[in-house]
């Protein structure tokens, strides 16, 4: 139905300027288009953040107009998520504009009283850099990008072109990188939407070095915590599911169990007690208040989950 509508619209819209908006996401993008009179030409066209998806986009744009100057494209400036698609479109001569997301958000407010725009944030910055700046398709082959063999691979071959041109025998020298995965990675590197850039390659190598540096420091801290817990010889370490790290957090936050007269006080100190709503005949409880020590609250919640798994006494029936 939409294909027929698009065809009819395109026939009426010859020699017009088309304004294309692309909503950028991690795994897929959405496209809509209007002409210079404000009439909708394409309501929604979804394409994958992949080599095949980008070429589907190219075909869709060519259907709008064979002249690239007749098509104006805009998207939100979302950092590395839009870098590859902007480069791809500009290589074919399209004019591409990037808006500050705040401008789009404020513009949306002018169009409607409803809250129709949502900010999307991704806390795993390093994972985003590895997936999008280098080879976005890599995470489909390697589920966890934070592996030593992935770090070694990207340190030695920090761009898709270098991976594609690498000798297969050299890839197999990377520890824990199997022949099957090496073959798949090299194949996607030949067709990736990721870009080659000296700056991005340098940034990637430095990021990996930073990760390794912090991993080393975390390991040293963990070893020191283990020694302190052995020295303290606290009964908390004897509880199934509570290791040295969770035990250390709990002890560090509550100091000593003798500071609390009963379990309710410890619960309140960690902010795990439920909110109470009392008004007239109403007497209800709500979500936990989340006051007090957030570290203790986190440790107790994690400990409870693990105890429910590993303790034969406290394990739910």
Phi, psi and omega in degrees: 000312181294325181298319178294317179299316179299316180299316179295318180297318181297324179296321180283338189261018179298142180068018175259163173270134179254136179247114185253130174248133180239122176269117186271135174222181186286314186251343181209161178231153178241138183238139172225156184216140172231160176264183187288349175268357180092002180282137180286126179259316177231119181286309179202130174228116183257133178221151185283154176276070184208174179301312181295319180297320180294324179285333172294322176297315180301316179296321179295318179292324178293333176290328179294309180196137177287347180260116186296331181292343179278354183241117177254130186240135178227147175209169179283143177281092184252033175069228187293339181295325183261356184299312183294319183288324177297314179299317181299313184289322181291333176297334180262009173091009181279145173277120183238129180243142179244122179264146169296130181306331180295324179295317179296320180297316180291324178297322180297325179295326180287335183276334185202150175280345180280150178276099185251356182246132178239134176280133180246122181239143177240116183286339184274074184303315184294318178299322178296317180297317181293319185286321190258323183282328185262283179222097185304331182280354186299323184292346177284335179266318180250105185298324179245109182287344181268064175240153182297323181290331175291317177300315180296319180298311184284338175289318180279330181226077189278019176213154180303321181296320180292324177294316182296326184269353183293146174292136182300323179296328178289322178296324182289347177283346178285124183301137176069006173266109183286161180298322181296312179294321179299319179294314180297316181297318180293326179292315180289333178296334180283341183233019185285157173271357178294151184253150175269126179209132178299322181293314180295322179296316178296317180297320180297313180299319180292323177298316180296320177297321178295318179301312180298322179297313180291325176299320179295317179294320179297318178298318179296319178295318179299319178296321179292321177297318179301318179294319180294321180293324176295319180294319180291326179053047183283143177299339183297332181288346180275353181281124180302130179102340179260110178270190183293325183290308178297319179299319180295320179296314181298314181294320181294325183278320183264355178065288177215145182295340181287352175287350184238130182283331181207168181301329181298324179293320177294321178299316179292323180297327179272355180075027181261001179279147183285149175291145182244130179242115180234125178203112180061242180275353184269134178215091186238161173243150182239210180290166178297149188284336180057039173256173179083209186280113179291328179292317178294320179299314178300313184296319181292322178294314179296320179297318180299319179296317182288322178298321180297338180270316191259343182269121179286344179275315185264358180295129180300146180277000000 
